[in-house]
């Protein structure tokens, strides 16, 4: 599943091709992915000028001159193709099979955007921007981790009295939008907080470490073009390389990188997902 840095990387990759262009044709080769598309989606997209691209949590948002917003969620295997070149790939498979090209958008600049999704866990929707805050995928989201709404005071208030393990707390999109399994392991390692520690029991001295660590980890990952654990690629087809900077994730049995620690990275399973941490210095 792509996480925030990968989605941000794809958004930045496709933005130069779409911003300012007019959608001259919108073809939907099926009328559903994870959920059904609006029945009038092709009509609402055709002839519209793309005024900008945004990201909210793990969703790409495309603003149209009409006031409509197109939401794209890549899901587990969704990928975006621009003019036949791979713009974003999140899949266990190799190659692009045309039978999985479910949505095709042509623009006035001659560029074609294709949404390819073999597993069909992705999603696409269109709605007026005035209804964005109430959209079922957006309305419960917490603040953006790179935005000003995320603060020490906010986290302290959300964590107070919570008997949820810190990993689960950070993964809960109602607390912070967009954090995923890989980067939460990296964040907690930097803060030297155990993923097992209950959110309400984190020492007050460690709470102020969280916001800087969240921002630093995500910014470093975006700058690196995301993490290419399988077939993920950037907009120009290059592999992201943040996986070479992992300090905890996927480093089971390797020495902890904290100075004077001497511990070894361990893998445990929480909520059926792998967690990597140093049991010696992460308390």
Secondary structure, 3 states (H helix, E strand, C coil): CCCHHHHHHHHHHHHHHHCCCEEEEEEECCCECCCECCCCHHHHHCCCEEEEEEEECCEEEEEECCCEEEEEECCCCEEEEECCEEEEECCCCCCCCHHHEEEEEEECCCCEEEEEECCCCCEEEEEEHHHHHHCCCCCCCCEECCCCCCCHHHHHHHHCCCCCEHHHHHHCCCCEECCCHHHHHHHHHHHCCCCCCEHHHCCHHHHHHHHHHHHHHHHHHHHCCCECCCCCECCCCCECEHHHHCCCCCCCCCECCCCCCCCEEEEEEECCEEEEEECCCCC
